Amino acid sequence: MKFTHVGECRPEIMDEKIEEYQPLEHAQRLLRSFDSFLGAVKTQQPKILEEYVANLEVRYQPLLNNEYLALQEDDILLIIDELAHLREHTQLARIYVNYNFQLLQLSKRAKWKRAKIQTSLRTLMRSRYMPIYTNLQVLTETFPRDQAIQLFKDYIDDYMRMRVAEMDDRYQTLEELREMFLSMGEWGVVGNVSEVKDGKLIMRRDTCLHNALLADIPDQELKFLTCCYGDYEGVRSFNKHFKLTMLHTRVRGDSYCDCVYYDTRITKDFTHPPKEFFDSIYPLADKK
């Protein structure tokens, strides 16, 4: 099988890429997602919800260096009023938004209710992933770890299925998806992309922006769940007929991510190639 090598290692790309966002809208999205997760905890393990909320408040409060908004702010109260679970835990909602604004390095002078703010891709991505990791970490400390992880996986599966159902297919074929992968080098991704054959597309990613972004997180399993697990269902956002298998990832300490994409209209054989196959593609690139 023929492979094409793409990209060069540029971890600094996350600091060079500038993104624009609206802080209040950003907070609304985060709270809706957080409220949904609390709902999953309440549904699956109602007896631990109050303890979990209390543990989250204990974990987040010492992390706050700045108070961007008080509990009485009309904006936060309006958002909470629309959310069934955070409406009952307004203190946690306030802490959660303040912590996220702090991760965004938002100036206290910023007109966050209306203004659009620019920040680096690194800062924006950490503001997204760090709360998810913390929520999962606290859940594993409140509840047996294996059961907490399964609850999180079930939630992510359901959430991604719901999201995907609302999306139009972005690519009609694996050939189109391959073209997108070939352009990822400009984002600092180093890897090797196969040709499409028998309804299968293979990509070995030798670098991972998530791994560089969350390098300070020691728990590799929770890091994988935070930023990679959703890919198994999320691949269907490319096309409802696509499927992903992946056994090794950079965030779990492996040398590469071994991604195989299938078009289920063409193949029903989802046998993942062995590690020896991925090891033999090309020498591993220098990476961080």
C-alpha positions as CSV (number, residue, x, y, z in Angstrom):
1,M,0.0,0.0,0.0
2,K,1.3,3.4,-1.0
3,F,1.7,6.2,1.7
4,T,2.3,9.9,1.4
5,H,4.3,11.7,4.0
6,V,2.8,15.0,5.2
7,G,3.8,17.9,7.5
8,E,6.7,18.9,9.7
9,C,6.7,19.1,13.5
10,R,5.8,22.7,14.6
11,P,4.3,22.7,18.1
12,E,4.6,26.5,18.1
13,I,1.7,26.5,15.6
14,M,-0.7,26.6,18.5
15,D,0.8,29.9,19.6
16,E,1.0,31.4,16.1
17,K,-2.6,30.6,15.1
18,I,-5.0,33.3,16.3
19,E,-8.7,32.6,16.9
20,E,-11.6,34.9,17.6
21,Y,-14.4,34.2,20.0
22,Q,-17.1,35.9,22.0
23,P,-16.7,35.2,25.7
24,L,-20.4,35.2,26.7
25,E,-21.3,32.9,23.8
26,H,-18.3,30.7,24.7
27,A,-19.5,30.5,28.3
28,Q,-23.0,29.6,27.1
29,R,-21.7,26.7,25.1
30,L,-19.6,25.4,27.9
31,L,-22.4,25.6,30.4
32,R,-24.8,23.8,28.1
33,S,-22.4,20.9,27.7
34,F,-21.6,20.9,31.4
35,D,-25.3,20.8,32.3
36,S,-25.8,17.9,29.9
37,F,-23.0,16.0,31.7
38,L,-24.4,16.7,35.1
39,G,-27.7,15.3,33.8
40,A,-26.0,12.1,32.7
41,V,-24.5,11.7,36.2
42,K,-27.9,12.4,37.8
43,T,-29.6,9.8,35.5
44,Q,-27.0,7.0,35.9
45,Q,-25.8,7.7,39.5
46,P,-28.3,10.0,41.2
47,K,-27.0,9.1,44.7
48,I,-23.6,10.7,44.0
49,L,-24.7,13.9,42.3
50,E,-24.6,16.2,45.3
51,E,-21.3,14.8,46.5
52,Y,-19.9,15.2,43.0
53,V,-21.0,18.8,42.8
54,A,-19.5,19.6,46.2
55,N,-16.2,17.9,45.1
56,L,-16.1,20.0,41.9
57,E,-16.6,23.2,43.9
58,V,-13.8,22.2,46.2
59,R,-11.5,21.4,43.3
60,Y,-12.2,24.5,41.2
61,Q,-12.4,27.2,43.8
62,P,-8.7,27.2,44.8
63,L,-7.8,27.5,41.1
64,L,-9.5,30.9,40.7
65,N,-7.2,33.9,40.8
66,N,-9.8,36.3,39.3
67,E,-13.5,36.8,39.8
68,Y,-14.9,37.9,36.4
69,L,-18.6,37.8,37.4
70,A,-20.6,37.4,40.5
71,L,-23.5,35.1,41.0
72,Q,-26.0,38.0,40.7
73,E,-24.9,38.9,37.2
74,D,-28.0,39.0,34.9
75,D,-26.1,37.2,32.1
76,I,-25.1,34.2,34.1
77,L,-28.5,34.0,35.8
78,L,-30.2,34.0,32.4
79,I,-28.0,31.2,31.2
80,I,-28.5,29.1,34.3
81,D,-32.3,29.6,34.1
82,E,-32.3,27.7,30.9
83,L,-30.3,24.7,32.3
84,A,-32.1,22.2,34.5
85,H,-29.2,21.0,36.5
86,L,-27.0,24.0,36.9
87,R,-30.0,26.0,37.9
88,E,-29.9,24.0,41.1
89,H,-26.2,24.6,41.5
90,T,-25.6,28.2,40.8
91,Q,-22.4,28.5,42.8
92,L,-20.8,25.8,40.7
93,A,-21.9,27.5,37.5
94,R,-20.3,30.8,38.6
95,I,-17.1,29.1,39.6
96,Y,-17.0,27.1,36.3
97,V,-17.4,30.2,34.1
98,N,-14.9,32.2,36.1
99,Y,-12.4,29.4,35.8
100,N,-12.9,29.2,32.0
101,F,-12.4,32.9,31.6
102,Q,-9.2,32.6,33.6
103,L,-8.0,29.9,31.3
104,L,-8.8,32.2,28.4
105,Q,-6.5,34.8,30.0
106,L,-9.4,37.2,29.6
107,S,-8.6,40.8,30.8
108,K,-10.9,41.9,33.6
109,R,-11.3,45.1,31.5
110,A,-12.6,43.2,28.5
111,K,-16.2,43.8,27.5
112,W,-16.9,40.1,27.6
113,K,-20.7,40.4,27.3
114,R,-20.5,41.8,23.7
115,A,-16.9,42.1,22.4
116,K,-15.1,39.6,20.3
117,I,-11.7,38.6,21.7
118,Q,-8.7,37.2,19.9
119,T,-6.4,34.7,21.5
120,S,-4.0,31.9,20.5
121,L,-5.3,28.5,19.5
122,R,-3.4,27.0,22.4
123,T,-5.3,29.2,24.9
124,L,-8.7,28.5,23.3
125,M,-8.1,24.8,23.2
126,R,-6.9,24.5,26.8
127,S,-10.0,26.5,27.9
128,R,-12.1,23.7,26.3
129,Y,-10.2,20.6,27.4
130,M,-9.0,21.5,30.9
131,P,-12.5,21.7,32.5
132,I,-13.5,18.4,30.8
133,Y,-10.4,16.7,32.2
134,T,-11.0,18.2,35.7
135,N,-14.7,17.1,35.6
136,L,-13.7,13.6,34.7
137,Q,-10.8,13.5,37.2
138,V,-13.1,14.6,40.1
139,L,-15.7,12.0,39.0
140,T,-13.1,9.2,39.3
141,E,-12.3,10.5,42.8
142,T,-16.0,10.6,43.8
143,F,-17.0,7.2,42.3
144,P,-15.0,3.9,41.5
145,R,-12.7,4.8,38.7
146,D,-13.8,2.1,36.3
147,Q,-17.5,2.9,36.7
148,A,-16.8,6.7,36.4
149,I,-14.9,6.1,33.1
150,Q,-17.7,4.0,31.7
151,L,-20.2,6.7,32.7
152,F,-18.1,9.2,30.9
153,K,-17.8,7.0,27.8
154,D,-21.5,6.4,27.6
155,Y,-22.1,10.2,27.9
156,I,-19.6,11.0,25.1
157,D,-21.1,8.3,22.9
158,D,-24.6,9.7,23.3
159,Y,-23.5,13.3,23.0
160,M,-21.6,12.7,19.8
161,R,-24.4,10.7,18.3
162,M,-26.8,13.5,19.0
163,R,-24.3,16.1,17.5
164,V,-23.6,14.0,14.4
165,A,-27.3,13.4,13.7
166,E,-27.7,17.2,13.4
167,M,-24.9,17.6,10.9
168,D,-24.7,17.3,7.1
169,D,-22.0,15.0,5.7
170,R,-18.8,17.0,5.1
171,Y,-17.2,14.5,2.7
172,Q,-18.8,12.1,0.3
173,T,-15.9,9.7,-0.1
174,L,-12.7,8.6,1.7
175,E,-10.8,10.1,-1.2
176,E,-12.2,13.5,-0.2
177,L,-11.2,12.9,3.4
178,R,-7.7,11.9,2.3
179,E,-7.3,15.3,0.6
180,M,-8.2,17.0,3.9
181,F,-5.6,14.9,5.7
182,L,-2.9,15.8,3.2
183,S,-3.5,19.5,4.0
184,M,-3.1,19.0,7.8
185,G,0.7,19.5,7.5
186,E,0.1,23.2,7.7
187,W,-1.3,22.7,11.2
188,G,1.9,21.1,12.4
189,V,0.7,17.5,12.0
190,V,3.3,15.0,10.9
191,G,2.1,11.7,9.5
192,N,1.7,9.3,6.7
193,V,-1.5,8.9,4.7
194,S,-2.3,5.9,2.6
195,E,-4.1,5.6,-0.7
196,V,-7.8,4.6,-0.4
197,K,-8.2,0.9,-1.1
198,D,-11.1,-1.4,-0.6
199,G,-13.1,1.1,1.4
200,K,-10.2,1.8,3.8
201,L,-7.9,4.8,4.5
202,I,-5.0,4.6,6.9
203,M,-3.2,7.4,8.6
204,R,-0.3,7.1,11.1
205,R,0.0,10.4,13.0
206,D,3.5,10.8,14.4
207,T,2.6,14.1,16.1
208,C,-0.5,15.2,18.0
209,L,-1.4,18.8,18.9
210,H,-3.5,17.5,21.8
211,N,-0.5,15.7,23.3
212,A,1.6,18.8,23.1
213,L,-1.3,20.9,24.4
214,L,-1.9,18.7,27.5
215,A,1.7,17.7,28.2
216,D,1.3,18.7,31.8
217,I,-1.5,16.2,32.5
218,P,0.1,13.0,34.0
219,D,-3.0,10.7,33.8
220,Q,-2.7,9.3,30.2
221,E,-6.0,7.4,30.3
222,L,-8.0,10.4,31.4
223,K,-6.2,12.6,28.8
224,F,-7.1,10.2,26.1
225,L,-10.8,10.2,27.2
226,T,-10.8,14.0,27.3
227,C,-9.5,14.7,23.8
228,C,-9.6,11.5,21.7
229,Y,-12.3,9.2,22.8
230,G,-15.0,11.2,21.1
231,D,-13.3,10.6,17.7
232,Y,-14.8,7.1,17.5
233,E,-18.3,8.5,17.2
234,G,-17.2,11.9,15.9
235,V,-15.8,10.4,12.7
236,R,-19.4,10.1,11.5
237,S,-19.4,13.9,11.3
238,F,-17.3,13.5,8.2
239,N,-19.9,11.1,6.8
240,K,-22.5,9.0,8.5
241,H,-21.1,5.9,6.8
242,F,-17.5,6.3,8.0
243,K,-16.0,4.3,10.9
244,L,-12.8,4.7,12.8
245,T,-10.6,2.1,14.6
246,M,-7.6,3.2,16.6
247,L,-5.6,1.2,19.2
248,H,-2.5,3.4,19.8
249,T,-2.4,7.2,20.5
250,R,0.3,9.7,21.3
251,V,-1.6,11.0,24.4
252,R,-1.4,7.5,25.9
253,G,2.4,7.5,25.5
254,D,2.5,5.5,22.2
255,S,4.8,6.5,19.4
256,Y,2.0,7.4,17.0
257,C,-1.8,7.4,16.5
258,D,-2.8,4.5,14.3
259,C,-6.0,5.7,12.6
260,V,-7.9,3.6,10.1
261,Y,-11.0,5.0,8.5
262,Y,-13.6,2.8,6.8
263,D,-16.5,3.4,4.4
264,T,-19.1,1.0,5.6
265,R,-20.9,1.2,2.3
266,I,-17.9,-0.6,0.8
267,T,-16.4,-2.8,3.5
268,K,-17.6,-4.6,6.6
269,D,-14.1,-5.8,7.5
270,F,-12.9,-3.6,10.3
271,T,-9.9,-5.7,11.3
272,H,-7.3,-3.2,12.6
273,P,-3.8,-3.8,11.2
274,P,-1.2,-5.0,13.8
275,K,1.4,-2.7,15.3
276,E,4.1,-4.2,13.1
277,F,2.3,-2.9,10.0
278,F,2.3,0.7,11.4
279,D,5.9,0.4,12.5
280,S,7.0,-0.5,9.0
281,I,5.4,2.4,7.1
282,Y,8.2,4.9,7.4
283,P,10.8,5.8,10.1
284,L,9.1,7.8,12.8
285,A,9.5,11.5,12.5
286,D,11.2,13.7,15.1
287,K,8.5,15.0,17.3
288,K,7.5,16.5,20.6
